[in-house]
Amino acid sequence: MIGKPLSPAWLTPPADANDLAPGLWSESVERNADGVLCVGGIAVTDLVRDFGTPLYVIDEAEARDRAARIRTVFSEAFAAIGTGVTVYYAGKAFLSTEVARWMHAAGLRIDVASGGELAVALAAGVPGELIGLHGNNKSGAEIERAVAARVGTIVIDSTIEVERVATAAAAAGIVQRVRLRVNSGVHAHTHEFLATAHDDQKFGTSLSGAPSLVAAIRAHGSLEFVGLHCHIGSQIFESGGFVESARRLLTLHAELLADGPVPELNLGGGFGIAYTSADRPTDIHIIATEMARVVDETCRSLSIEVPHICIEPGRWIVGTAGLTLYTVGTTKSVSVETSDGSVAQRLYVSVDGGMSDNARPSLYGANYAVRIASRTSSAEPALVRVAGKHCESGDILVNADYLPGDVTVDDVVAIPATGAYCFSLASNYNYLARPAVVAVLAGRARVIVRGETEHDLLARDAGIERTTA
């Protein structure tokens, strides 16, 4: 097994480096008789021929199915305790007009976090009342646009925003539904930058500070307080954090009922997915059932009615539905001294994308898997590190996985589970053009976001006009 001494403890060397680990790929992904990876009934070699690489590929059926599935799972779990559920798709994971339409068709609302995301949802034809706006620093213009669009709810994040939203709503002559973002104090077991419910961070207010802000909201005739909002983090595998956060929020919810109605409770999202064969996220049915159980038990103990529940999944819906294709440009074997003083070989595989199309490994130390997509091989598995082409030593897409040892120039490789936060975080670092996004469905492919060209990049450079004058 080439490179095994350098393999991280969590990574199990495969018997066959062509195998596709279950749970990482969309349901339609398989190899055809020639060993070529297919998604949505289309060979990736055909996608590369037609659209080039790097290329984001979204399995449309998988995204639609997972949207419908999570809505059904949570609705059934909470119907059992006598209440309903509204599911918002967290647009920050990946948003385009087509994706917004898929989510709307599946019965989901759209959660947006900026004026730009709001513009995309509206351009997709999603009615304003089915959109929620949040963010810790909404500008006056963003708030006014949301009010004008009659968005269903605005999540208030601070005292300043109470006045901003109230003023905008009064000027428009409407009563704006609002939620208040609170920090439950539950620190999810995730990367520090992804945990969003501890007190020392930029979002929301503390549980103790919430009553005064709710009173300020209720003092404005142009605002209607509909409930609390909390998001404990992202890429969470266990149900315990969601359960404890719900328990704390309901205690505050009961306190607020003394001064007026609180019809809803938004428990946020953050449900994790598998990125590598070592990941074991809790089944979404279990999470929904556990959350419903604690909501029911807590409401009974507090002698209050169970509120209408809202959740905001994003990654869980589109993450596994996506994969990214790259073409290998170079390979390089590097000698590495191990802890026992021996020397092992690590195979670096460099591809034609990198941190500009997937920033998560650089930002969070996120781990991904990789497989050769354009063929199979009987070569012995070799430990590889997949590197991007940027001028950064930290430009690593896959820190450790196994590929056939004969991986070589012009092979197409696929990285699974890239549907969330890859396109959304993409940049033009080193002046690389951002890749296209292609949706595949039933043997057909179509571009849903056009890839950039160098002409697109230069079009924003005002100095070009002086050069060509």
ZIJO-V330169 format. One line per field, one symbol per residue. ss: DSSP state (H for helix, E for strand, C for the rest). phi: phi as a letter, one per 30 degrees, with the letter a starting at -180 (. if undefined). psi: psi as a letter, one per 40 degrees, with the letter a starting at -180 (. if undefined). A space follows every 50 residues. Layout:
BEGIN
ss->???
phi->???
psi->???
END
This chain:
BEGIN
ss->CECHHHCCCCCCCCCCCCCCCCCCCCCCCEECCCCCEEECCEEHHHHHHH HCCCEEEEEHHHHHHHHHHHHHHHHHHHHCCCCCEEEEEECCCCCCHHHH HHHHHCCCEEEECCHHHHHHHHHCCCCHHHEEECCCCCCHHHHHHHHHCC CCEEEECCHHHHHHHHHHHHHHCCCEEEEEEEECCCCCCCCHHHECCCCC CCCCEEHHHHHHHHHHHHCCCCEEEEEEECCCECCECCCHHHHHHHHHHH HHHHHHHCCCCCCEEECCCCECCCCCCCCCCCCHHHHHHHHHHHHHHHHH HHCCCCCEEEECCCHHHHCCCEEEEEEEEEEEEEEEECCCCCEEEEEEEE ECCCCCCCCHHHHHCCCCCCEECCCCCCCCEEEEEEECCCCCCCCEEEEE EEEECCCCCCCEEEEECCCCCCCCCCCCHHHCCCCCEEEEECCEEEEEEC CCCHHHHHHCCCHHHHHHC
phi->.dieecddddcdeddbdcdcddjccddddacddciddbbhibdddddded bibdbdbcddddddddddddddddddddddcibcbcccdddddabbdddd ddddddiccccbbaddddddddddjddedcbccbkdbddedddddddddh ddbcddcadededdddddddddibccdbccdbcdidcddadedcdbbddd adcibdedddeddddddddcddbbdclcbbbdlbhcccdedddddddddd ddedddddcldbdbbccibjddbdcbdddbddeddddddddddddddddd dchbddddcbbbdbeddceddcbbcbcdcbbaccdbdcdcidcbcccdcc bdblddcbdddddcidcbcabdccacacdddbdbbdcdcddbdddccbda acbedcebeidccbcdicdcicedcdbceihdddddccccahibbbdcbd ddbddddddddddedddcd
psi->hheddehidehhhidheeihhiediidehihadeehhihfehhddddddd eaiihhhhhddddddddddddddddddddeefiihhhhhgdddhhidddd dddddeeiihhieidddddddddeehideeiihaieghidddddddddef idihhheidddddddddddddefihhhiihhiheehhigaideeheeidg iehaiiddeddddddddeeheeihheiihiheaifhdieddddddddddd ddddddddeiigdihheabehiihdieehgihhddddddddddddddddd defiihihiiigicdddeddeiihhihhdiihhhhhhideeihihhhhhh ieaaedegeddddefiiiiiihdeiiieihhhhihhiaeighdeghdhdh ihiheehiheihihhifeehecddeiifhefhhhiihhhihfeiiihehi iiiddddddehdedddde.
END
